[in-house]
């Protein structure tokens, strides 16, 4: 798609709005709590939409529809797993983590929460957390930058490296300026834009494809996958796709360990708002995931409809199934509408990349730098955080330089690493009084290392690395806690206080 005036104007306006939020929030971020948690003042809508928008990166509009387009509906188990995980995360984690983090020294980062939760004076747990966040968020941020590069390359016919550079600079700019408030409020706008775009494109596609389901069914007959393309249970060879099903559902486990989502729970103004936030978040996720799956199927039917042979040839020449949403938007919609809709891809990319950069910056600053230089002022720490945003983004930029990199593959790796490292530790820290700092560290290291080892040596099994790594980490937390002795004084009391008191309301 060649650049045009309408599309360019839409993108420029979008960028100006995002940067404007960054400048506005820059003036309001006066201390570390403001910069990393927005002063714990988020409402129901901002918490819900920003949490889910930061979760659903460019893979929602690129990776997932592309996987469905190529492999059929068996890939939809990822969407099912993520929906279940979203609900359980809000139901089991949100309220307890908000209360516990406030009770545990008003913790503003996940590493700080672990240290305060278990009454430890050793900085080891914070260093381990920071290292895990740094490693896996580099990969995650690289996936967002890669998505942005593919978008600019497609829309404006730019070189991949040039496209990557433009996207990275824009994301860095408003994350650097505004911190958490800028990220959350831009995420709300971006979440709404993603929601609308994911509904509009498949509806237009179906309406412009006469007798749509007949086209899809006829197309299946000419494909090696045959009728299995529309089956959720059978693979291409006709066998039961148990690995795909189990692995897809396992994606839901990752939610329990996603720092950029968990900090939204910590930042909400009151636990009383979480029930409403949960409803908003679950509706948003259900609709967007369902629409993304349908885009893959609708795209296949549209490309194979009679009379669209030239369009199929054009798309095949692109050589990247992950660009199906872009292709359909630019082909089906008027330029001005297409420009707005394509901004949704940028919204998905930016809403996740900015959150990842901010969480990584908080880990480096609050959990490494602040422990080394304990007398550093809030102002100094905030500037260290902003410098960290730039450094991390530059490293992620180099990781994303390969134009052949798969957005889905990068996201899958990072999601598994973070989910296995932090998920079991977060869960048990909220529900098991006997868990201690040794168990937490053992679980984090076991989960992170297990993902790396599984991806390196066992990926051929077809089972997603998050599942075995999560189980091993869960065992490590339990064993480490049981064999390492009693809790420090006051930890049991903190656990009970956080369960029953209104300590979180006293903080705001």
Buried (B, 14 or more C-beta within 10 A) or exposed (E): BEBBEBBBBBBEEBBEEBBBBBEBBBEBBEBBBBBBBBBBBBBBBBBBBBBBBBBBBBBBBBBBBBBBBBBBBBBBBBBBBBBBBBBBBBEBBBBBBBBBBBBBBBBBBBBBBBBBBBBBEEBEBBBBBBBBBBBBBBBBBBBBBBBBBBBBBBBBEBEBBEBBBBBBEBBBBBBBBBBBBBBBBBBBBBBBBBBEBBBBBBEBBBEBBEEBEEBBBBBBEEBEBBEBBBBBBBBBEEEEBEBBBBBBBBBBBBBBBBBBBBBBBBBBBBBEBBEBBBEBBBEBBBEBBBBBBBBBBBBBBBBBBEEBEEBBEBBEEBEBBBBBBBBBBBBBBEBBBBBBBBBBBBBBBBBBBBBBBBBBBBBBBBBBBBBEEEEBEBEBBBEBBBBBBBEBBEBBBEBBBEBEBBBBBBBBBBBBBBBBBBBBBBBBBBEBEBBBBBBBBBBBBBBBBBBBBBBEEEEEEEBBBBBBBBBBBBBBBBBBBEEBEEBEEEBBEBBEBBBEEEBBEEBE
